Amino acid sequence: QVQLVESGGGLVQAGGSLRLSCAASGSSFSINTMNWYRQAPGKQRELVAAISSGGRRNAADSVKGRFTISRDNTKNTVYLQMNSLKPEDTAVYYCFTKWAGVDYWGQGTQVTVSS
């Protein structure tokens, strides 16, 4: 069983920054690929960024150069640093991983960017 708990969302003005955190428990965190997804109202959930156990990163084109994913295996935590936020980044952000063939999602954290 894996538990993922996100934090760090909130309301920010366009151009501002936020850092999301996702604390994981219940698995060998260091060997999991960790992901951030987001879902805006009326839209499908989309992959924002991912980081492998070895630290290899991927990010959606829409956030490249603005968002950075990182991880601290000593704290079993993955982060999403979000800079130069835009109103279109408004969404619920979810942490996701797969362990032993099972998908695990966090409860989500709301990010709202005002124009």
Residue pairs with C-beta under 8 A, 6 or more apart in sequence:
1 26
2 24
2 25
2 26
2 27
2 97
2 99
2 102
2 104
3 24
3 25
3 26
3 104
4 22
4 23
4 24
4 95
4 96
4 97
4 104
4 105
4 106
5 22
5 23
5 106
5 107
6 20
6 21
6 22
6 93
6 94
6 95
6 106
6 107
6 108
6 109
7 20
7 21
7 22
7 23
7 109
8 18
8 19
8 20
8 21
8 109
9 18
9 20
9 93
9 109
9 110
9 111
10 18
10 110
10 111
10 112
11 112
11 113
11 114
12 18
12 85
12 111
12 112
12 113
12 114
13 113
13 114
14 85
14 86
14 87
14 113
14 114
14 115
15 84
15 85
16 85
16 113
17 81
17 82
17 83
17 84
17 85
18 82
18 85
18 111
19 79
19 80
19 81
19 82
20 36
20 79
20 80
20 82
20 93
20 109
20 111
21 77
21 78
21 79
22 34
22 36
22 77
22 78
22 79
22 80
22 95
22 106
23 75
23 76
23 77
24 32
24 34
24 76
24 77
24 78
24 95
24 97
25 76
27 97
27 99
29 73
29 76
30 53
30 73
31 53
32 53
32 97
32 98
32 99
33 50
33 51
33 52
33 53
33 97
33 98
34 50
34 51
34 69
34 71
34 78
34 95
34 96
34 97
35 47
35 48
35 49
35 50
35 51
35 95
35 96
35 97
36 47
36 48
36 49
36 50
36 69
36 78
36 80
36 93
36 94
36 95
36 96
37 45
37 46
37 47
37 48
37 93
37 94
37 95
37 96
38 45
38 46
38 48
38 89
38 91
38 92
38 93
38 94
38 111
39 45
39 46
39 91
39 92
39 94
39 108
40 88
40 90
40 91
40 92
43 91
45 94
46 60
47 60
48 59
48 60
48 63
48 67
48 69
48 80
48 93
49 57
49 58
49 59
49 60
49 63
49 67
49 68
49 69
49 80
50 57
50 58
50 59
50 69
51 57
51 58
51 69
51 70
51 71
51 78
55 71
57 68
57 69
59 67
59 68
59 69
62 88
63 82
63 89
66 82
66 83
66 84
66 85
67 80
67 81
67 82
67 83
68 80
68 81
68 83
69 78
69 79
69 80
69 81
70 78
70 79
70 81
71 77
71 78
71 79
72 78
72 79
78 95
80 93
82 89
82 111
85 111
85 113
86 113
87 113
87 114
87 115
88 113
89 111
89 113
90 111
90 112
90 113
91 110
91 111
92 108
92 109
92 110
92 111
93 108
93 109
93 110
93 111
94 105
94 106
94 108
95 105
95 106
96 103
96 104
96 105
96 106
97 104
98 104
